[in-house]
Amino acid sequence: MDVKKASIKKGVGGKFEEVIKELLPAYTGYVEVQHDIAFQTHPSHTHPTDEILHILEGSIYFTVEHDTVLCQAGDRIHLPKQTVHSSKAGPDGCTYVISILK
């Protein structure tokens, strides 16, 4: 995987406990669980660390640069630090795990 470019893996799947174990950094970092209500938006922004997002429930429209992809339960987004991105939750909202890699 090219760690300098954002990527989306479709249909990775996994139950909550499995996803947490997979995404919990081996050294320094943490995971958090986030829930966005229906159509909640996060305007364009960046993060100072690499992140991995795994969609648990619902859907989210995820935009990197000018490309928007609909991500659904089981999809995983690899987001290198300083990547400009935005998102908008789908009609049923979206629950996802975020792995923050330090």
Secondary structure as UniProt FT lines:
FT   TURN            3..4
FT   STRAND          7..9
FT   TURN            10..11
FT   HELIX           16..23
FT   STRAND          29..36
FT   TURN            38..39
FT   STRAND          41..45
FT   STRAND          50..64
FT   TURN            65..66
FT   STRAND          67..72
FT   TURN            73..74
FT   STRAND          76..79
FT   TURN            81..82
FT   STRAND          85..101
//
